């Protein structure tokens, strides 16, 4: 019995010292890091320009909200909720590759992720717009230098009270417990929480919120392209 145990221990040591053993250990380490600490995501669209550009690789801090709640202005990654559109059709091979990506955090996964900026927090009421075309939170206007190519708005001639209503207008939207309202920085092209509401006679239930459990982390760092390397200035 002791001889068998000794042989097994020797085989384990040899494996761990081998290139295959090193590869397995590295894979386990990467899996743990990306599963619990940080994860690299690729920005899928231009909805967050100029803050983020399609194709950028960003580092998402998965521990950002362990002891605190998401805050207004945070750029977050979240799992695409079911009500945000159909899932893409994938081949069996792509699904298998995605399964590997889900388990290890390496390569594409099968879960769709989106990146937006938090504007509304649980319990708040959000609407647009005030007389100056700004979003209002609980009746107070907020502005952001990050907004890029917003919808046209002209007070008195093309606003939220004129016959021809500006597509910038929406709401009011009252958020429930653990609900967040998110918008893209590139407002005029963003498919976000209120994109379906920016039309005359918007249908009831047009608002698409994000649940706290779907938020996987905060975008804190640029990884690629290298000329952007560094902390995200949000």
N, C-alpha and C positions, 0 to 999 in steps of 0.2 A: 504493500500500500504506500509506504513512504517513498519507494523507488518510483512508483507511478506518479505520485504527487510532485516529486522532484523533477521528473521528466516534463510534466505539464508546465511547471514553473519555468523550466529552461526554454521550452518552446515559446511561451509568452514573452520572455525576455528577448529572444531572438527576433520574434515578430515585431516587437516594439522598437527594436534597433534597426530593423530593415527599412528600405525605402517605402514599402507598402505600409508598414506600421506608422511611419512618419506621416504619410498621406492621410491615413485614417485619423490620426490625432489632430492633424491640421483641419480636416473636415469637421470633426467634432467641435473644435475650438471656434471655427468660423460660424458653425450652426448656433452655438450658444451665444456668441457675441451678437449676431444678427437677430437672433430670436428674442433676446432679452435686453440688450444694451443699445446698440445702434444698428441701423440698416441703411444701405445705399438704395436709393430709388432713382429712376429716370423720369424726368418730367415729361408727361405724355403729349401735352398740347401747348398752344400759345396763350391759354386763358389767364396766365399769371404774368405776362409781359408787363412792364420791363423788369420786374423783380426776378422772374424765372423765365427762361426761354425753353421751348420744346427741345428735348435732347439733353438738357443739363442733367448731370448726376449730382444728387444732393444727399447729404448725410442727415438721416432722421434720428433724433434723440428719442428713444423709446422709453426712457426713464423720466422724461420731462414732467409727466403728470402723475408720477407715483405718489407724491405727497402734496400736490397742488392741482387746481383745476385749470383747464385751458382759459386763456385770457383773450380779450378783444385785441385784434391786431396780430395775433399769432398766425403764422403760416403753418398749416398742419396737413398731414397725410391721413387719409381715412379710407376705409373699405367702402367701395361703391355700394350704397344701399340698393335694395331690390327695386324700389320705386324710381330710381334714376335712369332706367332704361334696361333693355334686354342684355343678357350676357352674350358674348360673341360665340359663334360656332367654332369649335376647335377639333382638329383631327385627333385620332387616338395617340399618334406619336407626340403631338403638341401637348396633349393632356398628360402624357407620361413625363415629358420634360418639365411641365409645370408642376407636377407632383414632386419631382426632385427639387425644384426651386422652392416650393412651399416648405419642404422638410429642412433643407439646408440653408435657405436664404441666398443661394447662388444661382444666378440666372433668372429667367422669367418664371413667375408662378401662375397659378390658375385664378387667384383672387385679383380682381381689378381694384386698383388704388387710384384715388384722385387727390389733387393738391389744391387747396384754396386758402383764403384768409378768413379768419373768424371775425364777424361783424356783430352778431347778436348772441347774447348769453342767456342761459336759462332764466325764465321769469321776466324777460324784457319784452318790450313792444318796439318793433322796428318798422319804419316806413320811409318812403321817399316820394316827394321831396319837400324841403322847406322853400322859402321864397328864393333862396340862392341856388337851389338845385342840389342841396346836400342831403345825405341820408340822416334821418333822425332816430335816436334811440331814447325811448321814454320821453319824447318831446324835445330833446336837445340835439342840435345838429352836431354831427361829427364830420371831420374832413380828413383826407389822407393824401399826402404828397405822392403816394405810390400809385394812385389811380391813373390809368393810361387809356386814352381814347374812349371816354365815357359817351353815353348816348347824348344826342343834342337836347338842349334845354334852354328856353328863352323865356324869362319871366314876363308874363302878360300876353305873350303871343303863342308860346308853345311850351306850356307847363302842365301841371297836374289838374288845373281847373279850366283850361281852355277847351273849346270844342274838339280841336285836334290835340290829342294828349301826347305829351312826350313819352317815349318808351322808357325813359329813366324812372318813371313813376311806378310804385307798387305799394301794397299794404293798405292799412297796418297789419302786421303779423305779430301775434302774441305767442311767445315760446313757452313750452311747458318744461317740466322738470327733465333735466339731462338733454334738452334740445338746444342745438346751436344753428345759427344761420350763417352760411358762408357765401362769400362772393369772390369772383376772380378779379384781379387787379386790372386786367384788360377787359373792362366791363362790357364793351359792345360785342364781344365775341364769346363771352364766358357762358358755359352751360353750368349754372350754379343753383343756389336755393330758390331764386326768384326769376329765373330766365323764362319760365312758362307763364309768369304773371305780367310780363311787360307788353301786354297787348290790350286793346280796348275790350271791355267786358270779359276780363280773364275768368276762366272757370273756377268754381269753388274747389279747394284742395290743390291749387296750382303750386303752392309752396312746398319745397322739398327740403326738409331739415336733416341734420346729421345728429345721430345719437352719440352720447359720450362713449359708449362701448365700441363704436366704429372708428373712433379716432385712435390711430396707432402711435402717433408721435408728432413732434414739432421739428420743422426744418431748421437746422441750426448752422449748416456748413455746406459750402460748395466743394465738390470733389473734382468735377470736370465740367467744362474745359479748364485747363490749368491756369489760364489768365484770370479766371474768377476765383481761384483757390483762396479760401478763407471763410470767415464767419459771415453769415447772411445778415445784411444790414436791412432789416425790415421796418 
